[in-house]
Each structure stands twice: as structure tokens, then as C-alpha cells.
């Protein structure tokens, strides 16, 4: 035993445990470093995807098929369709994939221009006479575009890109030549293409505010061809007027002079075309919107409709009668006072038409309270023509329904203005008696000449 007591073994402090250096540990360390790093992880696939997209765009720009040439390879056509679908998928992911930037927009629009802007084929079918047009103007046979399997994907790409892009990007890349080319495609005979064009052009109009004046002028030029061409065709007119309908709704009041000129020189003369049935619904809507903005324009519209009244197109007469009734119903009586007599006289002549549809439509207008109110301010001027048409329909018209409507109108007029109706009926009877006497004298003169 020593001085300090029994000897004890001195224990050394424990050494720190050595950490594992396995691959699993190293991967964990890398992930921790990446999580603490202030910089986002790199996206090594963005460049590859951009190159792949540009390659697809380049192929679709150079490989253009018309699906008419028998030398074209169906395998190549299908390959292009797959490439176009790839571009469409990339454009639809524009928010998730930031690589659709300046380097892609220019070749993308060049590819769309190469596929969309093409010389349209001549009309596949000649214009049909107006009597052969059906009720919706569809007598013009449709000619479907043979290259639609590629065209519809190109339109989807353009529509998606316009919808997803901001206004600054569109203004920087879409020029006026591109807009002018889109308007020219409204002459396509394929209704599917015209419908896609309508949507895309309206999208561009809503976003390209500085170019709206130019876009309106291009549409006016396209509609002017329908007005002034010797043999106009209605393709694209309905779609352009549908765009105009939404534009007119946004016009501020009072209207600018250029808008009034557009109404008087384009919209009103569009009523004179033989094929007006193909776009009359859209045309009537545009006219109604103008009159709703400024009611005094109703007189301009009514005069234009009466000036372009058809002589032998019964279907067009029915359409214009409907538009006149809608115009009278949506206007104040005082706004149409200057044209009340011409309108009522025209309706009276139509009620005596040998075509039952025209006669029935004209007679039914007297069931409209607003129309009767307008006519009541000028009974002295309008009743003679009305009495004559009513009496002739009751006595001579071949259609039973027209006779019944005429009888009902006579009963109503006799209740409203019994004295005036009796007076004008007596005048009509005297006029018919005088005409019968003149006819009797004429026959007697011919008999004396034949006997001499």
C-alpha cells in the first residue's frame, strides 16, 4: 500500500465515436447541403427541352402538307401531326415551363404563319340562287379543308399561346402583317376554320389594345368586299359580324363618327346581298346594338332596309320584316316617326303577297303593340293601303291562314278606327267600280275595232 492509499487504475476519457463514411451517409450530407443552400437547384433538363421544342418547331415549319398531292407520305404526315401535338403540349405548360421565352416565340409564330397562311382554293361550288337557300342561309355547300388534321392543332397552339401570354409579349412578337393574314383566312369555306379564327382574333383584339383600330379597319375591309363585290360570297361574314357585335357593345356614348359611318356604309348596305340569310342574325344583332346606343340611328337603319327591299326573294322579305319589327319594338315611337308611313306601307304591301309566309309574317306584325302605336299616329296616311290589302286577302287569297289573319286584322281596325275604316273601304269600293267601268269600256272599244 502506498502513501496515497491503494493504487487505482486511472481511466482515460472516452474517445469520440467515429462516424460512418458509407455511401448512404454521404448522400444524406449532400441533401442537407442542398437544403441549406440559398440558390435553387439547377434544372439541367430545361436546355434539352428547349432544343427539343425548337427542333419540333423547325420540322413543322419546313414540312407542310396539303393532303391533296398523292406523292405525300402518310407516315410523314403522321410524324408532323405528332410534332405539332408535342409543340401544343409544351405551349400548354407555359406556366410550369419557363423556357417559352424570346428564343421560342419568333420561330413559333413563323411556324404558325407557314402552316396557316396559305392560298385558299377557288370556291368549290358556285353561288346558288337565293330561292334555293335554306332558312339559315346554308345553301352554300361546305368545302372542308383537307389539311384540317394539321390545321386544327396549329389553331390550338395559337389560341393557347395567345391566352397564356401577357399583353407585352404579344405586342412585341405579333405584328400587323400577322393580323392581316388572319383576317384573309375568314374567306375559308371550312366552317371549322372560321370558328377557330373567330375565337383567336377576338382574343387578340382583347389583348392588343394599341392595334384595335387597325384590327377594326381590317375587318371593315373584309366586310366591304361583301358589300361591293359583284358576286359576293358569305363565307366569314357571319363570324366577322359576331366579333363586331361584342365590339359594338363596348362602344362609349356618344358614338364616334367612324362608328356611325361604319353603320351607314357597311352594316346597312349588307342588307342588299342576296345571301343575307347566311349572316342576317349577326347583322341584326349589330344593328340593334347601334340603335340601343343612339336611338336616333333607328331612322337611318329603317331607311336603309326599305331601300334594299327585295323584289322576288321571299325568304329575305321574311327576314327583313322580322328585323323591322324588332327595330320598332326596341325604339321609341318618336324616333321612327319620319319613317312610320313608309314602314307601314311596306308592311301593307307584304301582307298582300301571294307567298303565304310573307303575308302571314306581315299580318302578324299588327299583333305588336309598339307597331300599332307607331301606326296610330298616322292612320290617315297608312290606312288606305292597309284596307286594300286586308279586303283583297279576305276575298282572293288562296291561303286559309292568311284569310283568317286578315279577318282578325279587319276586326281590330274596325274597333280602333271604325269611321276611318268605313271611309277608306268606301273609297276602295269606288276605286274598284271605276276600274271595272274602265275595263268594260276598254273591251267595248276592242270589240268595235274587231268588228270594223
Backbone torsions as a table, in degrees:
resi	resn	phi	psi	omega
1	UNK	NA	131.5	-177.2
2	UNK	-89.3	-170.4	-176.8
3	UNK	-67.8	-38.5	-176.0
4	UNK	-91.0	13.5	178.0
5	UNK	98.9	-168.2	-178.3
6	UNK	-66.3	138.9	-177.1
7	UNK	-74.6	129.8	176.9
8	UNK	-116.3	146.9	178.9
9	UNK	-74.6	128.2	-179.5
10	UNK	-81.7	122.8	-178.9
11	UNK	-90.2	128.3	178.0
12	UNK	-77.3	148.9	-179.4
13	UNK	-62.6	147.6	-177.3
14	UNK	-67.9	139.6	178.2
15	UNK	-76.4	146.0	178.2
16	UNK	-62.3	139.5	-177.2
17	UNK	-70.1	130.8	-178.0
18	UNK	-77.6	127.7	-176.8
19	UNK	-76.2	155.4	-177.9
20	UNK	-73.1	143.7	178.9
21	UNK	-114.4	37.0	179.3
22	UNK	-74.9	167.3	177.9
23	UNK	-61.0	-35.3	179.5
24	UNK	-62.0	-40.6	179.8
25	UNK	-66.0	-40.8	-179.6
26	UNK	-64.9	-38.4	177.9
27	UNK	-64.9	-38.9	178.4
28	UNK	-64.8	-40.4	178.4
29	UNK	-63.3	-41.0	179.2
30	UNK	-63.1	-40.6	-179.8
31	UNK	-67.1	-35.9	177.5
32	UNK	-66.6	-38.8	179.0
33	UNK	-65.4	-41.7	178.8
34	UNK	-63.9	-36.5	-179.7
35	UNK	-69.0	-34.0	179.7
36	UNK	-83.6	-11.7	-176.9
37	UNK	-69.9	136.2	179.8
38	UNK	-75.6	-9.8	-176.9
39	UNK	-100.0	140.1	177.8
40	UNK	-69.6	154.4	179.8
41	UNK	-66.3	146.4	-178.7
42	UNK	-71.8	152.2	177.9
43	UNK	-108.3	89.4	-174.4
44	UNK	-67.9	-15.5	-175.7
45	UNK	-89.7	-8.9	-176.1
46	UNK	-63.3	-46.6	-179.9
47	UNK	-62.1	-40.7	179.9
48	UNK	-65.0	-40.5	179.8
49	UNK	-68.1	-37.8	177.8
50	UNK	-63.5	-44.6	178.5
51	UNK	-62.4	-39.8	179.4
52	UNK	-65.7	-40.1	178.4
53	UNK	-66.0	-44.4	178.9
54	UNK	-63.6	-35.1	177.4
55	UNK	-65.7	-41.3	178.2
56	UNK	-65.7	-39.9	179.0
57	UNK	-64.7	-42.2	179.5
58	UNK	-62.7	-41.6	179.7
59	UNK	-64.4	-43.3	-179.2
60	UNK	-68.8	-21.7	177.8
61	UNK	-75.4	-40.4	-175.4
62	UNK	-88.0	-32.2	-178.3
63	UNK	-91.9	97.9	-179.9
64	UNK	-117.1	125.5	-178.1
65	UNK	-117.6	142.7	177.6
66	UNK	-104.7	-4.5	177.6
67	UNK	60.7	17.5	177.8
68	UNK	-115.4	-35.2	-179.4
69	UNK	-69.6	120.9	-179.7
70	UNK	-66.4	-15.9	180.0
71	UNK	-77.7	-11.1	-179.1
72	UNK	-70.8	141.2	-176.9
73	UNK	-87.9	125.0	176.1
74	UNK	-60.3	-32.3	178.3
75	UNK	-65.8	-41.4	177.2
76	UNK	-66.5	-37.3	177.0
77	UNK	-62.8	-42.2	178.6
78	UNK	-67.9	-35.6	176.5
79	UNK	-62.5	-44.1	178.6
80	UNK	-64.8	-38.8	178.1
81	UNK	-59.9	-40.2	177.9
82	UNK	-67.4	-37.9	178.0
83	UNK	-65.8	-41.6	177.2
84	UNK	-62.7	-39.2	178.1
85	UNK	-64.4	-36.9	176.7
86	UNK	-64.0	-43.1	177.6
87	UNK	-63.0	-40.6	179.0
88	UNK	-62.5	-41.9	178.1
89	UNK	-62.3	-39.5	179.3
90	UNK	-67.1	-39.9	-179.7
91	UNK	-68.4	-35.0	178.4
92	UNK	-67.5	-21.5	178.4
93	UNK	-99.5	29.4	-175.2
94	UNK	-62.5	-32.3	-179.8
95	UNK	-75.0	-33.5	-179.7
96	UNK	-84.3	-28.7	-178.4
97	UNK	-112.1	109.3	-175.7
98	UNK	-79.6	8.1	-174.3
99	UNK	-84.4	-1.4	175.6
100	UNK	-81.5	76.4	-171.5
101	UNK	-115.0	-156.9	-177.2
102	UNK	-58.5	-33.7	-177.3
103	UNK	-70.6	-17.6	-175.9
104	UNK	-104.1	-31.9	-174.4
105	UNK	-60.8	-45.7	-177.0
106	UNK	-62.9	-51.6	177.2
107	UNK	-65.7	-28.9	178.7
108	UNK	-64.8	-46.7	179.3
109	UNK	-67.8	-34.6	176.5
110	UNK	-64.4	-37.9	177.3
111	UNK	-66.0	-42.1	178.6
112	UNK	-64.2	-40.6	179.0
113	UNK	-64.7	-39.2	-179.5
114	UNK	-66.0	-30.0	-178.0
115	UNK	-92.2	-31.4	-175.5
116	UNK	-92.0	-44.8	-174.8
117	UNK	-82.2	102.2	-175.4
118	UNK	-143.1	155.6	175.7
119	UNK	-68.1	123.7	179.9
120	UNK	-74.5	143.6	179.8
121	UNK	-68.4	158.7	176.5
122	UNK	-63.1	161.0	-178.9
123	UNK	-54.7	132.1	-178.3
124	UNK	-76.6	-22.8	-177.6
125	UNK	-135.5	141.4	177.4
126	UNK	-70.2	161.6	177.6
127	UNK	-64.5	138.0	178.9
128	UNK	-92.2	152.3	175.0
129	UNK	-61.3	152.1	-176.8
130	UNK	-61.4	-29.2	-179.4
131	UNK	-68.0	-19.8	-178.8
132	UNK	-93.7	-2.3	177.7
133	UNK	-75.3	140.6	176.6
134	UNK	-82.1	-175.8	-169.1
135	UNK	-64.6	-31.9	-179.5
136	UNK	-97.5	15.0	179.1
137	UNK	74.9	14.6	-174.7
138	UNK	-85.3	17.0	179.0
139	UNK	-66.3	-15.6	176.9
140	UNK	-81.4	111.6	-175.8
141	UNK	-63.6	140.0	-179.2
142	UNK	-79.9	141.4	173.9
143	UNK	-118.4	103.2	-175.8
144	UNK	-74.8	139.2	-178.7
145	UNK	-68.9	126.1	-178.7
146	UNK	-67.5	-26.3	-178.8
147	UNK	-92.8	23.4	-179.7
148	UNK	-61.5	-31.7	176.7
149	UNK	-55.0	-27.9	175.3
150	UNK	-95.5	-36.3	-175.5
151	UNK	-63.3	-42.2	-174.3
152	UNK	-67.7	-30.7	176.0
153	UNK	-71.0	-38.6	177.3
154	UNK	-61.9	-41.3	177.5
155	UNK	-66.5	-36.5	176.2
156	UNK	-63.6	-39.9	178.2
157	UNK	-62.4	-47.2	-178.7
158	UNK	-63.7	-44.7	-179.0
159	UNK	-64.0	-41.9	179.7
160	UNK	-67.0	-42.3	179.8
161	UNK	-63.7	-41.3	179.4
162	UNK	-66.8	-40.0	-178.7
163	UNK	-67.8	-35.8	-175.8
164	UNK	-87.0	-26.7	-175.8
165	UNK	-77.9	154.8	176.2
166	UNK	-86.0	169.8	-175.0
167	UNK	-63.6	-38.1	-177.8
168	UNK	-64.8	-42.1	179.5
169	UNK	-64.3	-42.2	179.9
170	UNK	-64.8	-42.3	179.6
171	UNK	-64.5	-29.9	-177.0
172	UNK	-78.0	-26.7	-172.0
173	UNK	-113.6	-30.3	-178.4
174	UNK	-93.8	113.4	-178.3
175	UNK	-96.7	179.3	-176.1
176	UNK	-72.8	-26.8	174.9
177	UNK	-62.9	-37.9	177.5
178	UNK	-65.7	-42.5	178.7
179	UNK	-65.0	-39.8	179.1
180	UNK	-64.4	-38.1	178.6
181	UNK	-65.4	-35.9	178.0
182	UNK	-64.3	-40.8	-179.6
183	UNK	-64.5	-38.1	-179.3
184	UNK	-64.0	-24.9	-178.8
185	UNK	-76.6	-9.1	177.0
186	UNK	-65.9	-13.2	176.9
187	UNK	-80.0	-0.3	179.1
188	UNK	-62.0	142.9	179.3
189	UNK	-83.4	-8.9	-179.8
190	UNK	-83.4	115.0	-178.5
191	UNK	-65.4	-25.6	178.0
192	UNK	-65.9	-40.8	179.0
193	UNK	-68.1	-41.2	179.9
194	UNK	-64.1	-35.9	179.4
195	UNK	-67.1	-41.2	177.2
196	UNK	-65.5	-40.2	178.5
197	UNK	-60.6	-42.1	-179.7
198	UNK	-58.1	-44.7	-178.9
199	UNK	-66.3	-46.5	-176.7
200	UNK	-65.8	-43.9	-177.5
201	UNK	-66.1	-36.0	177.3
202	UNK	-68.1	-37.7	175.7
203	UNK	-60.7	-45.5	179.5
204	UNK	-64.7	-38.2	179.8
205	UNK	-63.6	-36.8	-178.9
206	UNK	-72.2	-24.6	-176.2
207	UNK	-101.8	-31.4	-177.1
208	UNK	-93.7	72.9	-177.1
209	UNK	-60.5	-40.9	179.8
210	UNK	-65.6	-21.4	-177.0
211	UNK	-101.2	9.5	-176.1
212	UNK	-65.0	-39.0	177.6
213	UNK	-61.4	-42.8	177.6
214	UNK	-64.3	-41.5	-178.8
215	UNK	-66.4	-37.4	176.4
216	UNK	-65.6	-40.5	179.7
217	UNK	-64.4	-37.2	177.9
218	UNK	-65.4	-39.3	177.1
219	UNK	-68.1	-36.3	177.5
220	UNK	-63.9	-41.7	178.2
221	UNK	-62.3	-40.6	178.6
222	UNK	-64.8	-39.4	178.6
223	UNK	-72.5	-28.7	178.8
224	UNK	-64.4	-32.0	175.7
225	UNK	-61.5	-37.5	178.6
226	UNK	-66.9	-30.0	-177.9
227	UNK	-80.6	-43.2	-167.6
228	UNK	-105.0	-12.6	178.9
229	UNK	-68.0	148.1	-179.1
230	UNK	-67.8	-40.2	178.9
231	UNK	-126.0	77.3	-177.4
232	UNK	-72.1	151.8	174.9
233	UNK	-122.0	141.6	-168.3
234	UNK	-82.3	2.1	-174.1
235	UNK	-63.4	126.1	178.0
236	UNK	89.6	-16.1	-177.7
237	UNK	-66.6	-43.9	-179.8
238	UNK	-61.9	-41.7	-179.4
239	UNK	-67.4	-41.3	177.8
240	UNK	-64.2	-41.1	178.9
241	UNK	-67.7	-30.6	177.0
242	UNK	-66.8	-39.0	174.6
243	UNK	-64.5	-43.9	-179.9
244	UNK	-61.1	-34.7	-179.8
245	UNK	-58.6	-43.3	178.2
246	UNK	-71.5	-32.0	178.2
247	UNK	-68.1	-43.2	-178.3
248	UNK	-62.9	-34.3	178.4
249	UNK	-59.7	-27.3	-179.2
250	UNK	-92.0	0.4	179.3
251	UNK	-65.7	140.6	176.1
252	UNK	-83.8	154.0	179.3
253	UNK	-108.5	134.4	2.6
254	UNK	-73.6	152.5	-176.9
255	UNK	-69.5	148.5	174.5
256	UNK	-71.7	158.6	-178.5
257	UNK	-64.1	-35.4	179.6
258	UNK	-63.4	-31.5	178.5
259	UNK	-73.1	-38.9	176.4
260	UNK	-65.0	-38.1	177.3
261	UNK	-64.2	-39.4	177.7
262	UNK	-61.0	-39.4	178.4
263	UNK	-65.8	-47.4	-172.6
264	UNK	-77.0	-30.6	-173.9
265	UNK	-103.2	-15.6	-179.0
266	UNK	-120.2	-58.4	-173.9
267	UNK	-66.1	-46.5	-179.6
268	UNK	-65.7	-46.7	177.5
269	UNK	-64.6	-18.3	176.6
270	UNK	-63.2	-16.2	178.7
271	UNK	-71.5	-18.1	-174.1
272	UNK	-83.7	-12.7	-177.9
273	UNK	-66.6	144.5	178.8
274	UNK	-65.9	-31.7	-176.6
275	UNK	-95.3	30.1	-177.1
276	UNK	-62.2	-23.9	179.3
277	UNK	-62.1	-22.7	-178.9
278	UNK	-71.8	-20.3	-177.2
279	UNK	-139.8	15.2	-173.6
280	UNK	-65.0	-36.4	-179.2
281	UNK	-60.8	-45.3	178.9
282	UNK	-69.1	-37.2	179.1
283	UNK	-64.5	-45.6	179.4
284	UNK	-62.4	-35.5	178.2
285	UNK	-65.2	-44.0	178.5
286	UNK	-61.5	-43.9	-179.9
287	UNK	-63.6	-41.7	179.6
288	UNK	-62.6	-38.4	178.3
289	UNK	-65.0	-39.0	176.9
290	UNK	-62.8	-45.5	-178.7
291	UNK	-66.2	-34.0	177.0
292	UNK	-66.5	-32.6	177.5
293	UNK	-71.3	-46.4	-179.8
294	UNK	-135.5	99.5	-175.2
295	UNK	-59.0	-26.0	-179.7
296	UNK	-66.5	-15.6	176.5
297	UNK	-73.2	-11.2	178.0
298	UNK	-60.2	-33.7	177.7
299	UNK	-65.3	-40.6	178.1
300	UNK	-62.5	-43.1	-178.7
301	UNK	-66.6	-44.7	-178.6
302	UNK	-62.5	-43.1	178.2
303	UNK	-62.0	-40.0	179.5
304	UNK	-66.1	-41.2	179.1
305	UNK	-63.9	-43.9	179.6
306	UNK	-66.0	-34.9	179.9
307	UNK	-67.1	-33.0	-177.9
308	UNK	-101.1	27.3	-177.9
309	UNK	-69.7	135.3	-177.5
310	UNK	-76.2	160.5	178.9
311	UNK	-100.3	-37.0	-174.4
312	UNK	-128.4	-1.4	-177.4
313	UNK	-93.2	95.4	-175.5
314	UNK	-67.5	-38.6	179.1
315	UNK	-62.4	-40.8	178.5
316	UNK	-67.0	-35.8	177.1
317	UNK	-60.7	-42.0	178.8
318	UNK	-62.4	-43.1	179.5
319	UNK	-61.9	-43.9	-178.4
320	UNK	-69.9	-33.5	175.0
321	UNK	-63.1	-41.7	176.7
322	UNK	-62.1	-41.4	180.0
323	UNK	-68.0	-38.9	177.0
324	UNK	-61.9	-42.9	179.5
325	UNK	-64.3	-41.3	177.8
326	UNK	-65.1	-37.3	178.4
327	UNK	-65.1	-44.3	179.3
328	UNK	-65.1	-39.2	-177.2
329	UNK	-69.2	-33.0	-177.5
330	UNK	-90.9	-1.9	-177.6
331	UNK	-111.7	159.4	173.1
332	UNK	-76.7	148.0	-177.2
333	UNK	-59.6	-38.3	-179.2
334	UNK	-67.1	-27.3	-178.7
335	UNK	-71.0	-23.8	-178.3
336	UNK	-110.5	16.2	-175.5
337	UNK	-64.2	-33.8	-177.5
338	UNK	-72.3	-22.6	-178.8
339	UNK	-112.8	11.8	-178.6
340	UNK	-64.3	-44.0	-178.7
341	UNK	-64.7	-49.1	177.2
342	UNK	-59.8	-37.3	179.4
343	UNK	-64.9	-47.4	-178.8
344	UNK	-65.5	-38.4	177.7
345	UNK	-64.6	-39.6	178.0
346	UNK	-65.5	-41.5	177.9
347	UNK	-64.2	-37.6	178.7
348	UNK	-65.0	-41.7	178.5
349	UNK	-66.1	-38.7	179.0
350	UNK	-67.7	-32.7	179.4
351	UNK	-66.6	-20.0	175.4
352	UNK	-95.6	13.6	-179.0
353	UNK	-68.8	146.7	176.1
354	UNK	-72.7	-17.3	175.4
355	UNK	-79.2	122.0	-174.0
356	UNK	-65.0	-35.4	-179.5
357	UNK	-65.7	-43.2	178.5
358	UNK	-64.8	-46.1	-178.3
359	UNK	-63.4	-43.6	179.5
360	UNK	-63.7	-42.3	-178.8
361	UNK	-65.4	-38.4	178.9
362	UNK	-68.4	-41.7	179.9
363	UNK	-67.8	-33.2	179.2
364	UNK	-68.7	-19.9	179.1
365	UNK	-64.1	-22.7	179.2
366	UNK	-75.0	-6.4	172.2
367	UNK	-82.8	-8.2	179.4
368	UNK	-84.4	121.2	-176.4
369	UNK	-62.9	-39.1	-179.4
370	UNK	-67.1	-37.4	178.5
371	UNK	-66.6	-43.1	178.0
372	UNK	-64.0	-37.1	178.1
373	UNK	-64.2	-39.4	177.1
374	UNK	-66.7	-42.5	-178.9
375	UNK	-68.8	-29.9	-177.0
376	UNK	-66.0	-18.8	178.9
377	UNK	-79.6	-9.3	-179.1
378	UNK	-142.0	46.2	-179.0
379	UNK	-57.9	-39.8	-175.8
380	UNK	-59.5	-35.1	-177.1
381	UNK	-86.6	-30.4	-171.3
382	UNK	-101.5	-23.5	-175.3
383	UNK	-64.9	-37.0	-179.9
384	UNK	-55.5	-46.6	179.4
385	UNK	-67.2	-35.9	179.9
386	UNK	-67.4	-45.0	-179.7
387	UNK	-60.9	-42.8	-179.1
388	UNK	-62.2	-46.2	-179.0
389	UNK	-67.3	-38.4	-179.8
390	UNK	-64.1	-47.9	-177.6
391	UNK	-65.1	-39.8	179.3
392	UNK	-67.3	-37.6	178.2
393	UNK	-64.5	-41.9	-179.1
394	UNK	-63.3	-37.4	-174.0
395	UNK	-89.9	-35.7	-168.1
396	UNK	-119.1	-20.6	-171.2
397	UNK	-67.1	142.8	-174.9
398	UNK	-79.4	-20.1	-175.6
399	UNK	-90.5	127.6	178.8
400	UNK	-65.0	-38.8	-180.0
401	UNK	-65.3	-37.5	177.0
402	UNK	-66.3	-40.8	177.6
403	UNK	-61.8	-40.7	179.6
404	UNK	-66.7	-42.3	178.1
405	UNK	-64.6	-40.1	178.6
406	UNK	-64.7	-40.2	177.1
407	UNK	-62.5	-42.1	178.0
408	UNK	-63.5	-40.7	178.6
409	UNK	-66.0	-39.8	178.0
410	UNK	-61.4	-41.7	179.0
411	UNK	-62.9	-40.9	179.7
412	UNK	-66.2	-43.7	-179.3
413	UNK	-67.0	-36.4	177.7
414	UNK	-67.0	-28.2	176.3
415	UNK	-77.7	-35.7	-176.9
416	UNK	-79.2	-50.5	-177.5
417	UNK	-131.3	74.0	-177.0
418	UNK	-65.3	-39.3	-177.6
419	UNK	-68.1	-45.5	-179.5
420	UNK	-65.1	-41.1	-179.4
421	UNK	-63.6	-42.5	179.4
422	UNK	-64.2	-39.6	-179.3
423	UNK	-66.3	-44.9	-178.9
424	UNK	-73.2	-27.3	174.7
425	UNK	-67.6	-40.5	176.4
426	UNK	-63.6	-40.8	176.9
427	UNK	-62.4	-39.6	178.7
428	UNK	-64.4	-42.0	179.2
429	UNK	-63.4	-41.3	177.5
430	UNK	-64.4	-41.2	179.4
431	UNK	-62.1	-44.3	179.0
432	UNK	-65.8	-36.0	177.8
433	UNK	-66.7	-41.1	178.4
434	UNK	-64.3	-41.2	178.8
435	UNK	-65.1	-37.7	177.5
436	UNK	-65.8	-38.2	177.9
437	UNK	-66.5	-40.3	177.4
438	UNK	-64.1	-38.4	178.3
439	UNK	-66.5	-38.5	178.4
440	UNK	-64.5	-42.8	179.2
441	UNK	-65.4	-38.2	179.8
442	UNK	-63.5	-44.1	178.6
443	UNK	-62.8	-38.9	178.9
444	UNK	-64.0	-40.0	178.7
445	UNK	-63.7	-42.1	177.9
446	UNK	-63.7	-37.8	178.8
447	UNK	-65.9	-39.0	178.2
448	UNK	-66.2	-38.4	178.4
449	UNK	-66.0	-37.7	-179.2
450	UNK	-71.4	-31.9	-179.9
451	UNK	-79.0	-19.9	-176.8
452	UNK	-70.9	NA	NA
